[in-house]
Amino acid sequence: MTDELAKQVRKIIAETFNVDEGEIANETTADDVDGWDSLAHTILMVRLQRNLNLTIPETLAANSETVGALIEGLRQLRENKS
């Protein structure tokens, strides 16, 4: 498990929603972050794709209920890409 990926994802989430990275935990959901609505979620997914050089499937984007689930899904995408 690479902590680097988790750090990158948390940093991008924090920048997108203008919150401190320390506020973003594996258990964090969209409901926990002010402004994380469907439009902001789409913007976040685009930023993650660009920064991580991945194509995020709609199923992963739509079904990751927590930040931890999103990170794990992205980790699997990276592993499958290699």
C-alpha positions as CSV (number, residue, x, y, z in Angstrom):
1,M,0.0,0.0,0.0
2,T,1.6,3.2,-1.1
3,D,1.1,6.2,1.2
4,E,2.1,8.5,-1.7
5,L,-1.1,7.8,-3.6
6,A,-3.2,8.5,-0.5
7,K,-1.3,11.7,0.1
8,Q,-1.7,12.9,-3.5
9,V,-5.5,12.2,-3.4
10,R,-6.0,13.9,-0.1
11,K,-4.0,16.9,-1.3
12,I,-6.1,17.2,-4.5
13,I,-9.3,16.9,-2.5
14,A,-8.1,19.5,0.0
15,E,-7.2,21.9,-2.8
16,T,-10.5,21.3,-4.7
17,F,-12.6,22.1,-1.6
18,N,-10.3,24.6,0.0
19,V,-9.9,22.6,3.3
20,D,-7.0,21.4,5.3
21,E,-5.5,18.1,4.2
22,G,-5.8,16.9,7.9
23,E,-9.6,17.1,7.6
24,I,-9.6,14.4,4.9
25,A,-9.5,10.9,6.3
26,N,-10.2,7.5,4.8
27,E,-13.7,7.6,6.4
28,T,-14.5,11.1,4.9
29,T,-17.6,11.2,2.7
30,A,-18.8,13.9,0.3
31,D,-21.4,14.8,3.0
32,D,-18.6,15.6,5.4
33,V,-17.1,18.3,3.1
34,D,-18.7,21.6,2.4
35,G,-19.3,22.2,-1.2
36,W,-18.8,18.6,-2.3
37,D,-21.9,18.3,-4.6
38,S,-22.3,16.5,-7.9
39,L,-20.6,19.3,-9.9
40,A,-17.7,19.6,-7.5
41,H,-17.4,15.8,-7.6
42,T,-17.0,15.9,-11.4
43,I,-14.4,18.6,-11.1
44,L,-12.5,16.5,-8.5
45,M,-12.6,13.4,-10.8
46,V,-11.1,15.5,-13.6
47,R,-8.4,16.8,-11.4
48,L,-7.6,13.3,-10.1
49,Q,-7.4,12.0,-13.6
50,R,-5.1,14.8,-14.8
51,N,-2.8,14.6,-11.7
52,L,-2.6,10.9,-11.5
53,N,-2.6,10.2,-15.2
54,L,-5.4,7.7,-15.0
55,T,-8.8,7.3,-16.6
56,I,-11.3,6.9,-13.8
57,P,-14.3,4.7,-14.7
58,E,-17.7,6.1,-14.0
59,T,-18.5,3.2,-11.7
60,L,-15.5,4.0,-9.5
61,A,-16.3,7.8,-9.5
62,A,-20.0,7.2,-8.6
63,N,-19.7,4.3,-6.2
64,S,-16.8,5.3,-4.0
65,E,-18.6,6.3,-0.8
66,T,-15.5,7.2,1.2
67,V,-12.2,8.7,0.4
68,G,-10.6,5.4,1.4
69,A,-12.7,3.5,-1.1
70,L,-11.7,6.0,-3.8
71,I,-8.0,5.7,-2.9
72,E,-8.3,1.9,-3.0
73,G,-10.0,2.0,-6.4
74,L,-7.4,4.3,-7.8
75,R,-4.7,2.1,-6.4
76,Q,-6.2,-0.9,-8.2
77,L,-6.4,1.1,-11.4
78,R,-2.7,2.0,-11.2
79,E,-1.8,-1.6,-10.6
80,N,-3.8,-2.8,-13.5
81,K,-2.3,-0.1,-15.7
82,S,1.3,-1.2,-15.0
